[in-house]
Amino acid sequence: MSDSLPTRARIVVIGGGILGCSIAYWLTKMGENDVVLLEQHQLTDGATWHAAGLVGQLRSSRNTTRMLEQSVEMYRGLEAETGQAVDWHETGSLRLACSPERVLELKRLTTMAKSFGLPMEIISPQRAQELFPLMSTHDVLAAAFLPTDGYIDPASVTQAIARGARMRGAKIHEHTRVASITVDGRRCTTVHTVNTANTDGTGTGADIECEMLVNAAGMWGMEVGRMAGVRIPATAVEHQYLISGPIEGYTPVELGKMPTMRDPDHLVYYKPDGPGLLIGGYEPDTVAFGTGSGNDGGIPASFQRQLFEPNFDRFAQLAELGTKRTPCLETAGIRTLLNGPIPYSADADFVMGRVPELDNYYVATGFLYGIAAGGGAGKMMAEWMLEGRPSLDLWPLDVRRFSFHHTTRRFMDKRMVEMYAHHYKLAAPGSEKVTARGIRRSPLHDTLAAHRAVYGSRGGWERPNWFAPDGVEPVDQPSFTEPNWWPHVRAAHLAVREGVGLIDQTSFAKFEITGPGALAAAQWLSVADMDKPVGTVIYTQLCNVRGGIECDLTMIRTAPDSFYVVTGSAFGAHDMGWIRTNSPDDGSVIVRDLTSARAVVNVVGPKSRDVLQSVCEDDVSNEAFRYAKAREITIGSAPVLAVRIGYVGELGWELHIPTEYAAHVYELLHEAGQAHGIVDVGYRTIDTMRMEKGYVYWSTDVTPDTTPWEAGLGWRVNLNKGDFLGRDALVAQKEAGVARKLCTFTLESMAYPVSGEAIIADGAVVGFTTSANFGHTIGKPIAYGYLPVELAERNDFVIEVYGEPIPATRHDRPLYDPDNTRLKA
């Protein structure tokens, strides 16, 4: 093996499943032929070989959907390109609805598909039965059909992809296990391997120096990450499916033409399989694989092309439900019941991108839908490695969305089982997870719980979503229409608009940029001019080379060579990583996380100044403390950094408090506010208020795919301050003009949009909503969405909500306080 393995390669890919092979394929297709793929046994021997092979495209994220569409496009032409059969069947897919609530979900999915450009349609139960004649329709109310979905043979398509990679120069080495990885600073430099072909353990190893490494090790992703000191929140769970005996009256050819079918109310899915049917599902009591003891468990490297013992007792619940849908299974018999591991992540979605710990280590693992995603995900990863970022914004899949706690087995084993069990569960908007909670808590957590806070979770933080008044049970009851928290969110909304509220925003990610190069780094990173007087609060975007918004945050200049940065609860790792990656590494710039050092209490509303002044030794009048300024003040006996800015569109201060003083400050404010009708406010109220004010949310309204000009944030861009990251692209776009524009809409009749709804003009889909909520001050539903610029001046549109067309009006200015008179009062 030492003779055959190279001593160096530009890129090393670890893992010979469909993802690893696809990454090698796309790297070579993009012109990089110095690629070595290492597989510890044989290709597909992990989880790929026993995958079910369904290829569905629609996901809740537009760009994830587009990535899966690229898989289908690739699979259609792969056999002709490589000469290797892939057994692709573009038969379409069915999704059934057996309750009124599931019909609403189906309508929402179809509306979303339409906004994404997929040809999904709602069809009758009778039409569904014509497409899949083995099904019983006795309880089916409706179905959705997507004709471009299908199924494929996992092993065949992986071998075809591998052949395509080899044809363009990739070197694939089987029986080559990675034993360790050498790291120097922020780079992995050498991969150390061992030959696994000799079962007696006498195999020798070899070392490969590399410039980049990608961990596509599937269920071993966590173990391979540990070799380089990288924490990856992905491992595996047990998944079962049954393959029936022959279906009487149907030939394999006739069965093979039937669509795949998902029946979420019965927890099962179907796929033709030779003379029979494959039926799998998501039972509520699966188990995580490789738990071991505590956080030190792992999946044995020797677990290759192996299965678990079938668990007939656990599968019986699915078999019973599946037989009700397809009675033919009663007589077909069982050919086999397969129980195997499938990769799974801490939030049940893919884990992709460059890790925050190292500059040349990439990951592509945790793929529950590895066959469906394989082709497109490989392309995105190749772009990430060769061009610095993928052509699609994939934040929902980005490894940087995770925090430390997500990477612990204690968290993953509980959350993965919950996510698996809820795979087909009907989840109304606002549903929260219940396992692995209470990990990150504000110092005010217990106080607010006593005030009847109903908590949600974001980035591992427990955050109050809303507050239940006396007599109302403090629990969520989500709904596709009006949830139980609606009137209480409205009451808090109006109380802040008219009086004063307190918001615990401790979960904000907070960090500082210091050092002699801090100002130069901030200027290079930001579109706004950062050379402002100490004490200035600067709202800014940080853009990539294409002008897309990588970060949307606030920087406070606290000293000539120091900036205090505040961003969203879930964006800390992402934003800190972006700043570090694009700052000098010569020691002139230091980025330090301060999230745990300070709590944040927001006192906000037209009466907030009265409350704050009553407990503060300093003058907080408008003359003494202007909008977008920050300074140290004393509240009671606590030192506080007061920041006059906010996210709800009212007079107010974010109070950044050393953690040990947080309860003291909150208690003083709460007591002083009683005379003014002060209320506790949750995050669901924040969202309704920010939408009235026209404030955007990064990852939905603004993303690395959207520019400040497109998002209506051009007023933050200073092209005269000198060069900065993304400036050339922004100059070019300003000169050429934008092709789309973020717009605000009100819906002219009552509806409950969430986001992802189709925006329609003259009968054609012209966009989709990025955010949606109800504006309790204006009394109408609100939605944001991008329009082609040629349509961005007209006012009459339709927004399709759960399949219903709702007239919508576009607005040029924020719906609330467009002149900022209340904000700057």
C-alpha positions in Angstrom: 0.0 0.0 0.0 2.9 2.4 0.7 4.0 2.1 -2.9 0.5 2.8 -4.3 -0.5 5.6 -2.1 0.8 9.1 -3.0 2.9 10.9 -0.4 1.0 14.1 -1.0 -2.2 15.3 -2.6 -3.8 18.7 -2.8 -7.2 17.3 -1.5 -7.8 14.2 0.5 -11.4 12.9 0.8 -12.1 10.6 3.7 -15.1 8.2 3.0 -16.2 6.1 0.1 -19.9 6.4 0.3 -22.0 8.4 -2.1 -21.0 11.8 -0.6 -17.3 11.2 -0.7 -17.4 9.8 -4.2 -19.6 12.7 -5.3 -17.2 15.3 -3.8 -14.3 13.7 -5.7 -16.4 13.6 -8.9 -17.3 17.3 -8.7 -13.7 18.4 -7.7 -12.4 16.8 -10.8 -15.2 18.1 -12.9 -14.3 21.6 -11.8 -10.7 21.0 -12.9 -9.0 19.8 -9.8 -7.4 16.4 -10.5 -5.0 16.1 -7.6 -7.7 14.3 -5.5 -7.2 11.2 -3.3 -10.2 9.4 -1.8 -9.6 7.0 1.1 -12.1 4.3 2.0 -11.4 2.1 5.0 -13.0 -1.0 3.4 -14.8 -0.9 0.0 -17.0 1.7 -1.6 -20.5 1.9 -0.2 -19.6 -0.3 2.8 -20.8 2.1 5.5 -24.5 3.1 5.2 -24.8 3.7 1.4 -25.1 0.0 0.4 -28.3 -0.6 2.4 -30.0 2.8 1.8 -33.6 2.7 0.6 -32.7 4.8 -2.4 -35.7 7.3 -2.5 -34.9 10.6 -4.2 -37.2 13.4 -3.0 -36.4 17.0 -3.8 -38.7 19.3 -1.7 -37.3 20.6 1.6 -38.3 23.5 3.7 -35.3 25.5 2.5 -35.3 26.8 -1.1 -31.6 26.3 -1.6 -31.6 22.8 -0.1 -34.3 22.0 -2.5 -32.3 23.4 -5.4 -29.3 21.3 -4.2 -31.4 18.1 -4.4 -32.7 19.2 -7.8 -29.1 19.1 -8.9 -28.9 15.5 -7.8 -31.7 14.6 -10.0 -30.2 16.5 -12.9 -26.9 14.6 -12.3 -28.5 11.2 -12.0 -30.4 11.6 -15.3 -27.2 11.9 -17.3 -24.8 9.8 -15.2 -25.2 6.5 -17.0 -24.6 8.1 -20.4 -21.5 9.9 -19.1 -19.8 7.0 -17.3 -21.2 3.9 -19.0 -22.2 2.6 -15.6 -25.9 1.6 -15.0 -27.5 3.6 -12.2 -31.1 2.2 -12.3 -32.7 5.7 -12.1 -36.5 5.6 -12.1 -38.1 9.0 -12.4 -41.6 7.8 -11.4 -42.6 10.7 -9.2 -43.6 10.7 -5.6 -46.9 10.8 -3.7 -47.5 12.2 -0.2 -50.8 11.4 1.5 -53.0 13.4 3.9 -55.4 11.7 6.2 -56.6 14.6 8.4 -57.7 18.2 7.9 -54.5 19.4 9.6 -52.4 17.2 7.3 -54.3 18.6 4.3 -53.2 22.1 5.4 -49.6 20.9 5.7 -49.9 19.4 2.2 -51.3 22.7 0.8 -48.4 24.6 2.4 -45.9 22.2 1.0 -47.4 22.5 -2.5 -47.4 26.3 -2.2 -43.8 26.2 -1.1 -42.9 23.8 -4.0 -44.6 26.2 -6.4 -42.6 29.1 -5.1 -39.4 27.0 -5.5 -40.3 26.1 -9.1 -41.2 22.5 -8.5 -44.2 21.1 -10.4 -46.0 19.6 -7.3 -49.8 19.5 -7.4 -52.6 18.5 -5.1 -54.6 15.5 -6.5 -57.6 13.5 -5.4 -57.4 10.2 -3.5 -58.8 8.5 -6.6 -56.0 10.0 -8.8 -53.4 8.9 -6.3 -54.8 5.4 -6.4 -54.5 5.4 -10.2 -50.8 6.2 -9.8 -50.3 3.7 -7.0 -53.0 1.1 -7.3 -51.8 -1.0 -4.4 -53.0 1.6 -1.9 -56.3 1.8 0.0 -57.9 5.2 0.0 -60.5 4.7 2.7 -59.1 7.5 5.0 -57.2 9.6 2.5 -58.4 13.2 2.1 -55.9 14.4 -0.5 -52.5 13.7 -1.9 -49.6 15.7 -3.5 -47.8 14.5 -6.5 -44.3 15.6 -7.6 -43.5 14.0 -11.0 -39.8 14.7 -11.0 -39.0 12.7 -7.9 -37.9 9.0 -8.2 -35.7 6.3 -6.8 -32.3 4.9 -7.7 -30.0 2.0 -6.7 -27.6 3.3 -4.1 -24.7 1.1 -4.8 -24.9 1.4 -8.6 -25.1 5.2 -8.6 -22.2 5.4 -6.2 -20.0 3.2 -8.4 -21.0 5.3 -11.4 -20.0 8.5 -9.6 -16.7 6.9 -8.5 -16.0 5.9 -12.1 -16.7 9.5 -13.3 -14.2 10.8 -10.7 -11.6 8.2 -11.8 -12.1 9.1 -15.5 -11.0 12.7 -14.7 -8.0 11.8 -12.6 -9.1 11.1 -9.0 -7.3 8.3 -7.2 -9.6 6.1 -5.1 -7.9 3.8 -2.5 -10.0 1.2 -0.8 -8.9 -0.7 2.3 -7.2 2.4 3.5 -8.3 3.6 7.0 -7.3 7.0 8.4 -5.6 6.3 11.7 -4.8 9.9 12.7 -4.4 13.4 11.4 -1.6 15.8 12.1 -2.6 19.4 12.8 -0.2 22.4 12.7 -1.8 25.6 14.0 -5.1 26.1 12.2 -4.3 23.6 9.4 -4.3 19.9 9.1 -1.1 18.9 7.3 -0.8 15.1 7.1 -3.2 12.1 7.0 -1.8 8.9 8.5 -3.3 5.7 7.1 -3.3 2.0 7.7 -4.0 -0.9 5.3 -7.1 -2.8 6.3 -6.9 -5.4 3.5 -5.0 -7.8 5.8 -7.4 -9.1 8.4 -4.6 -10.4 10.6 -3.7 -6.8 11.4 -0.3 -6.9 9.7 -1.1 -4.0 7.3 1.4 -1.2 7.1 0.5 2.5 6.9 1.5 5.5 4.8 1.4 9.2 5.3 -0.2 11.7 2.8 0.5 15.4 3.1 -2.5 17.5 2.0 -3.6 21.1 1.4 -7.2 20.4 2.1 -9.2 17.6 3.7 -12.8 16.8 3.6 -14.5 14.5 6.2 -17.2 12.5 4.3 -17.0 9.6 6.7 -20.7 9.3 7.2 -21.6 7.7 10.6 -17.9 7.9 11.5 -17.8 11.7 11.0 -17.5 12.4 14.7 -14.6 10.0 15.1 -12.7 11.3 12.1 -13.3 14.8 13.4 -11.8 14.0 16.8 -8.6 13.0 15.0 -8.0 16.7 14.2 -9.6 18.2 17.3 -12.7 19.0 15.4 -16.2 18.6 17.0 -18.8 17.3 14.5 -22.3 16.7 15.7 -23.2 13.7 13.6 -23.3 9.9 14.2 -26.0 7.4 13.5 -29.3 5.8 14.5 -31.0 2.5 13.7 -33.4 2.5 10.8 -35.5 -0.4 9.6 -37.3 -1.3 6.4 -39.1 -4.4 5.2 -38.9 -5.9 1.7 -42.0 -7.9 0.9 -42.4 -11.0 -1.2 -43.9 -10.9 -4.7 -47.1 -8.8 -5.1 -49.7 -10.9 -6.7 -51.0 -9.7 -10.0 -48.1 -7.3 -10.8 -44.8 -7.9 -12.6 -41.6 -6.2 -11.5 -41.9 -3.9 -14.6 -45.4 -2.8 -13.6 -44.4 -2.2 -10.0 -41.3 -0.3 -11.1 -43.4 2.3 -12.9 -45.3 3.2 -9.7 -44.2 6.3 -7.8 -42.7 6.2 -4.4 -45.2 7.0 -1.7 -45.0 8.7 1.8 -47.9 8.2 4.2 -46.8 10.4 7.2 -50.0 9.8 9.1 -49.1 6.1 9.2 -45.4 6.9 9.7 -44.3 4.9 6.6 -42.9 5.2 3.1 -43.0 2.9 0.1 -40.7 2.1 -2.9 -41.0 -0.6 -5.6 -38.4 -3.3 -5.1 -38.2 -6.0 -7.8 -41.3 -8.2 -7.5 -42.3 -6.7 -4.1 -42.5 -3.5 -2.1 -40.0 -1.8 0.2 -41.7 -0.3 3.2 -39.9 1.7 5.9 -40.7 4.3 8.4 -39.9 6.2 11.5 -41.0 4.5 14.7 -40.9 6.5 17.9 -38.5 4.2 19.7 -35.4 3.9 17.6 -32.0 3.9 19.3 -28.7 5.8 18.7 -25.8 3.8 17.5 -22.3 3.9 19.1 -23.4 5.4 22.3 -20.8 3.7 24.4 -20.4 5.3 27.8 -21.2 9.0 28.2 -19.6 11.3 25.7 -16.7 8.9 24.9 -18.8 6.4 22.9 -18.2 5.8 19.2 -18.9 3.6 16.2 -16.3 0.8 15.7 -14.2 1.2 12.6 -14.7 -2.5 12.0 -18.5 -2.0 11.5 -18.4 -2.4 7.7 -21.2 -3.8 5.5 -22.9 -5.0 8.7 -26.5 -4.8 9.9 -28.1 -5.1 13.3 -30.4 -7.8 14.3 -33.9 -7.1 13.0 -36.2 -5.8 15.7 -39.6 -7.2 14.7 -41.2 -6.0 17.9 -40.2 -2.4 17.1 -41.2 -2.6 13.5 -44.5 -4.2 14.2 -46.2 -0.9 14.7 -45.1 0.2 11.2 -46.0 -3.1 9.6 -49.5 -2.8 11.1 -50.0 0.8 9.9 -48.5 0.0 6.5 -50.7 -3.0 5.9 -53.8 -0.8 6.4 -52.6 1.4 3.6 -51.4 -1.5 1.3 -53.5 -4.6 2.1 -51.5 -6.6 -0.4 -48.8 -6.9 2.2 -51.0 -9.3 4.2 -50.5 -12.0 1.6 -47.1 -11.0 0.0 -45.1 -12.2 2.9 -41.7 -10.9 4.1 -38.6 -11.3 2.1 -36.4 -9.6 4.6 -36.5 -7.1 7.5 -33.3 -5.0 7.4 -32.1 -3.0 10.4 -29.1 -0.8 9.6 -27.4 2.4 10.8 -28.1 5.7 9.0 -26.1 8.9 9.5 -27.9 11.4 11.6 -27.0 14.8 13.0 -27.9 16.7 16.1 -30.7 18.5 14.4 -31.5 15.8 11.7 -30.1 17.9 8.9 -26.9 17.7 6.8 -23.6 18.9 8.2 -21.6 20.7 5.5 -18.9 23.3 5.0 -15.6 24.4 6.5 -15.3 23.7 10.3 -14.7 26.7 12.6 -11.7 25.1 14.2 -9.4 24.7 11.2 -8.9 26.6 7.9 -8.5 23.7 5.6 -10.8 21.0 7.1 -14.2 20.5 5.5 -17.1 18.2 6.5 -20.0 16.6 4.6 -21.8 14.2 6.9 -25.0 13.6 8.8 -26.9 12.9 5.6 -30.2 11.2 6.4 -31.2 11.6 2.7 -27.7 10.8 1.4 -28.9 9.3 -1.9 -31.2 12.1 -2.6 -28.6 14.7 -1.7 -25.5 13.0 -3.0 -25.1 14.5 -6.4 -26.0 18.1 -5.5 -24.2 18.1 -2.1 -21.0 16.9 -3.8 -21.2 19.8 -6.1 -21.7 22.3 -3.3 -18.8 20.9 -1.4 -16.5 21.1 -4.4 -17.5 24.8 -4.8 -16.9 25.4 -1.1 -13.4 24.1 -1.3 -12.3 25.5 -4.6 -14.1 28.8 -4.7 -14.5 29.6 -1.0 -18.3 29.2 -0.8 -21.0 27.3 -2.6 -23.1 29.0 -5.3 -26.1 28.5 -3.0 -26.4 29.9 0.5 -26.6 26.7 2.6 -26.7 28.2 6.1 -29.4 25.7 7.3 -26.8 23.0 6.6 -23.7 24.8 7.6 -21.5 23.2 10.3 -21.2 26.6 11.9 -24.8 26.6 13.0 -23.9 24.3 15.9 -22.5 25.2 19.3 -20.4 23.1 21.7 -23.3 21.4 23.4 -24.6 20.1 20.0 -21.5 18.0 19.7 -21.9 16.0 22.9 -23.2 12.5 22.8 -25.5 13.3 25.8 -27.3 15.9 23.7 -27.2 14.0 20.4 -28.4 10.7 21.6 -31.6 12.3 23.1 -32.2 14.9 20.4 -31.6 12.5 17.5 -34.1 10.0 18.7 -36.7 12.8 19.2 -36.0 14.1 15.7 -36.2 10.7 14.2 -39.5 9.9 16.0 -40.9 13.3 14.8 -39.8 12.8 11.2 -43.4 12.4 10.0 -45.1 14.1 12.9 -47.5 16.9 12.1 -45.6 20.0 13.3 -47.5 23.2 13.3 -45.6 26.5 13.1 -44.0 27.4 16.4 -43.4 23.8 17.6 -40.5 23.3 19.9 -38.2 20.4 20.7 -38.6 18.8 24.2 -35.4 16.7 24.7 -32.0 17.9 25.7 -33.3 21.2 26.9 -32.2 23.6 29.7 -28.5 23.5 28.7 -27.8 27.2 28.3 -29.7 29.5 30.7 -29.7 33.2 31.4 -29.2 34.2 35.0 -32.8 35.4 34.8 -34.2 32.1 33.8 -35.7 31.1 37.1 -37.0 34.6 37.7 -38.8 34.7 34.4 -40.1 31.2 34.8 -41.7 32.4 38.0 -43.3 35.1 35.9 -44.8 32.4 33.8 -42.5 32.4 30.9 -43.0 29.8 28.2 -39.6 28.9 27.0 -38.3 27.9 23.5 -34.8 27.0 22.5 -32.4 28.7 20.1 -28.7 27.9 19.8 -29.1 25.8 23.0 -30.3 28.8 24.9 -33.6 28.7 26.8 -35.4 31.9 25.7 -38.8 33.1 26.8 -41.1 33.0 23.7 -44.1 34.4 25.5 -45.6 35.0 29.0 -48.8 33.4 30.1 -51.0 35.6 32.3 -52.6 34.2 35.5 -55.3 31.6 34.6 -53.6 30.6 31.4 -51.6 27.4 31.3 -48.0 28.3 30.4 -47.6 25.7 27.6 -47.4 26.0 23.8 -50.4 24.8 21.8 -49.2 25.3 18.2 -51.7 25.6 15.3 -51.9 26.1 11.6 -54.2 29.0 12.3 -54.3 30.9 15.6 -52.1 29.3 18.3 -52.9 29.7 22.0 -50.1 32.3 22.5 -51.6 34.7 19.9 -53.6 37.0 22.3 -50.8 37.1 24.8 -48.2 38.0 22.2 -50.6 40.7 21.0 -51.1 42.1 24.6 -47.3 42.3 25.1 -46.9 43.9 21.6 -49.3 46.7 22.4 -48.0 47.2 25.9 -44.6 47.9 24.5 -45.9 50.2 21.8 -47.9 52.2 24.4 -45.8 51.7 27.6 -42.7 49.8 28.5 -41.4 46.2 28.5 -38.4 44.1 29.6 -36.8 41.6 27.3 -34.1 39.1 28.4 -31.7 39.0 25.4 -28.8 37.4 27.2 -28.6 34.8 24.5 -27.2 37.4 22.0 -23.8 36.2 20.8 -21.3 38.9 22.0 -17.6 39.2 21.3 -14.9 41.8 21.0 -12.3 42.7 18.3 -9.2 44.3 19.8 -5.6 45.0 19.0 -3.6 47.5 17.0 -5.2 46.2 13.8 -8.8 46.2 15.1 -9.9 49.4 13.3 -8.4 48.3 10.0 -9.9 44.9 10.3 -13.4 46.4 11.1 -13.1 48.7 8.1 -12.1 45.9 5.8 -14.9 43.6 7.0 -17.8 46.1 7.1 -19.7 48.0 4.5 -20.3 50.9 6.9 -17.6 53.4 8.0 -16.3 52.1 11.3 -13.9 55.0 12.0 -16.4 56.7 14.3 -16.0 58.3 17.7 -15.7 56.0 20.7 -19.2 55.2 22.0 -20.8 55.1 18.5 -23.1 52.2 17.7 -22.8 51.0 14.1 -25.3 48.7 12.4 -23.5 47.1 9.5 -23.3 44.2 7.1 -20.2 42.1 6.5 -20.2 41.0 2.9 -18.4 38.3 0.9 -16.5 39.0 -2.3 -19.7 38.7 -4.3 -21.4 41.4 -2.2 -23.6 38.9 -0.4 -24.4 39.5 3.3 -22.4 37.1 5.4 -23.2 38.8 8.7 -25.8 41.4 9.8 -24.8 42.8 13.2 -24.0 45.7 15.4 -20.5 46.9 16.3 -19.8 49.4 19.2 -16.6 51.2 19.2 -15.6 51.0 22.9 -12.0 52.3 22.5 -9.7 53.4 19.6 -8.6 49.8 19.1 -11.6 47.9 20.4 -15.0 47.0 19.0 -17.8 45.2 20.9 -19.9 43.1 18.5 -23.4 41.9 19.1 -25.2 39.3 16.8 -28.0 36.8 16.9 -28.2 33.9 19.4 -27.5 31.2 16.8 -25.0 33.1 14.7 -22.0 33.5 17.0 -19.9 30.7 15.7 -20.7 31.7 12.1 -19.9 35.4 12.6 -16.8 35.0 14.7 -15.5 32.5 12.2 -16.1 34.9 9.3 -14.3 37.7 11.2 -11.4 35.5 12.2 -11.0 34.0 8.7 -10.9 37.5 7.1 -8.7 39.2 9.6 -4.9 39.3 9.8 -3.4 36.3 11.5 -0.2 38.2 12.6 -1.5 38.9 16.1 -2.6 42.4 15.4 -6.3 41.4 15.7 -7.7 39.4 18.6 -11.3 38.1 18.5 -12.6 37.0 21.9 -16.0 35.5 22.8 -17.8 37.4 25.6 -21.2 35.8 25.3 -21.1 34.3 28.8 -19.6 37.4 30.4 -22.6 39.6 30.0 -26.3 39.3 30.3 -28.5 41.6 28.3 -31.8 43.2 29.4 -33.6 45.4 26.9 -35.8 48.1 28.5 -38.0 49.3 25.7 -41.1 51.4 24.9 -42.1 55.1 25.1 -41.9 55.0 28.9 -38.6 53.2 29.0 -36.6 56.4 29.7 -38.7 57.1 32.8 -38.1 53.6 34.2 -34.4 53.6 33.4 -33.8 57.1 34.8 -35.5 56.2 38.1 -32.8 53.5 38.8 -29.8 55.1 37.1 -27.3 57.6 38.5 -26.6 59.0 35.0 -28.5 61.3 32.7 -30.3 59.3 30.0 -32.3 62.2 28.5 -32.3 62.5 24.7 -29.9 65.4 24.9 -27.4 63.5 27.0 -27.8 60.0 25.5 -28.6 60.1 21.8 -29.8 57.3 19.6 -27.0 54.9 18.3 -24.7 55.8 21.2 -23.3 53.6 24.0 -21.7 54.3 27.3 -21.1 52.9 30.7 -23.7 53.8 33.3 -24.6 52.7 36.8 -27.9 51.1 37.6 -28.4 50.6 41.3 -25.0 49.1 42.3 -24.2 47.6 38.9 -21.9 48.7 36.1 -23.7 48.5 32.8 -22.9 49.2 29.2 -26.0 50.9 27.9 -26.6 50.7 24.2 -29.3 52.9 22.7 -30.5 50.7 19.9 -33.1 47.9 19.5 -35.0 45.5 17.3 -38.6 46.5 17.9 -38.8 50.0 16.7 -39.3 51.9 20.0 -37.3 54.1 22.3 -35.1 51.8 24.4 -31.7 50.6 25.6 -30.0 47.3 25.5 -28.3 46.9 28.9 -25.2 44.7 28.7 -24.6 43.7 32.3 -21.8 41.7 33.9 -23.5 38.3 34.5 -23.4 38.4 38.3 -25.3 41.7 38.4 -28.1 40.7 36.0 -30.7 39.8 38.6 -30.0 43.0 40.5 -30.6 45.2 37.5 -33.6 43.3 36.3 -35.3 43.5 39.8 -34.7 47.2 40.0 -36.1 47.8 36.5 -39.1 45.6 37.1 -40.0 47.2 40.4 -39.5 50.7 39.0 -41.7 49.8 36.0 -44.7 48.8 38.0 -46.0 52.4 38.1 -45.8 52.4 34.3 -47.4 49.0 33.6 -44.2 47.3 32.7 -44.5 43.8 31.1 -42.2 40.9 30.4 -41.8 40.4 26.7 -40.9 37.2 24.7 -39.3 36.5 21.4 -42.5 35.9 19.6 -43.5 39.5 20.3 -40.1 40.7 19.1 -40.8 39.2 15.7 -44.2 40.8 15.3 -42.8 44.2 16.2 -39.6 44.0 14.0 -41.7 43.2 11.0 -43.9 46.2 11.4 -40.8 48.3 11.7 -39.2 46.8 8.6 -36.2 45.2 10.3 -34.7 42.1 8.5 -33.5 38.8 9.9 -30.3 37.3 8.7 -30.6 33.8 7.3 -34.1 34.4 5.9 -34.5 38.0 4.7 -30.8 38.6 4.1 -28.3 35.9 3.3 -24.9 35.4 1.6 -27.0 35.3 -1.7 -28.4 38.8 -1.2 -26.7 42.2 -1.3 -27.4 45.3 0.7 -28.7 47.0 -2.4 -31.2 44.3 -3.0 -32.3 44.1 0.7 -32.9 47.9 1.0 -29.8 48.3 3.2 -27.8 50.4 0.8 -28.0 53.3 3.2 -25.5 51.4 5.3 -22.9 51.1 2.5 -20.1 53.7 2.4 -18.3 53.4 -0.9 -16.1 56.4 0.0 -14.3 55.1 3.0 -11.8 53.0 1.1 -11.6 49.4 0.1 -13.5 46.7 1.9 -14.5 43.1 1.3 -17.2 43.0 -1.4 -16.8 46.6 -2.5 -16.0 45.8 -6.1 -19.1 43.7 -6.4 -21.3 46.3 -4.7 -19.9 49.1 -7.0 -20.6 47.0 -10.1 -24.1 46.1 -8.9 -24.9 49.7 -8.1 -23.8 50.8 -11.5 -25.7 48.0 -13.3 -28.8 48.1 -11.1 -30.3 45.3 -9.1 -32.4 42.6 -10.5 -34.6 42.1 -7.4 -35.7 44.0 -4.4 -36.8 43.0 -0.9 -40.4 44.3 -0.4 -42.9 44.5 2.4 -46.5 43.3 1.9 -49.7 43.4 3.9 -52.3 40.7 3.4 -55.7 42.2 2.9 -57.7 39.4 4.6 -57.0 37.3 7.6 -54.5 34.5 7.0 -51.6 32.9 8.9 -48.5 33.0 6.7 -45.2 31.6 8.0 -42.7 32.0 5.2 -42.1 30.2 1.9 -45.5 31.2 0.5 -45.7 31.9 -3.2 -46.0 35.6 -4.3 -48.1 35.7 -7.5 -48.6 38.5 -10.0 -50.9 38.1 -13.1 -51.3 34.4 -12.3 -47.5 33.6 -12.3 -45.2 32.9 -9.3 -42.8 35.8 -9.1 -41.2 35.2 -5.7 -41.7 33.7 -2.2 -42.0 35.1 1.2 -38.9 35.2 3.4 -40.6 36.1 6.7 -44.2 36.5 7.8 -46.1 37.3 10.9 -49.1 39.4 12.2 -48.7 43.1 12.8 -50.8 43.8 15.9 -50.4 47.5 15.7 -51.5 47.8 12.1 -54.0 44.9 12.4 -52.9 42.9 9.3 -50.6 40.0 8.4 -47.2 41.1 7.1 -44.8 39.3 4.8 -41.4 40.1 3.3 -40.3 38.8 -0.1 -38.0 39.6 -3.0 -39.6 40.7 -6.3 -38.0 41.2 -9.7 -37.2 44.9 -9.9 -39.5 45.4 -12.8 -42.4 44.4 -10.5 -41.2 46.2 -7.4 -43.2 49.4 -8.1 -46.6 47.8 -8.5 -48.9 47.3 -5.5 -51.3 44.5 -6.3 -50.2 40.9 -5.7 -51.6 37.6 -4.4 -49.8 35.6 -1.7 -50.9 32.0 -1.5 -51.3 30.8 2.1 -52.1 27.1 2.6 -53.3 27.0 -1.0 -55.6 30.0 -0.6 -54.9 33.1 -2.7 -54.9 36.2 -0.5 -54.8 39.7 -2.0 -51.6 41.5 -0.9 -50.4 45.1 -1.1 -46.8 46.1 -1.5 -45.5 49.1 0.6 -42.6 51.4 -0.1 -41.9 52.4 3.5 -41.9 50.6 6.9 -45.4 50.1 8.2 -44.7 51.6 11.6 -42.9 54.8 12.5 -41.3 55.2 9.0 -39.5 58.4 10.1 -38.0 57.0 13.3 -39.6 59.7 15.4 -40.5 57.2 18.2 -37.1 55.4 18.0 -35.2 58.6 18.4 -37.5 60.3 20.9 
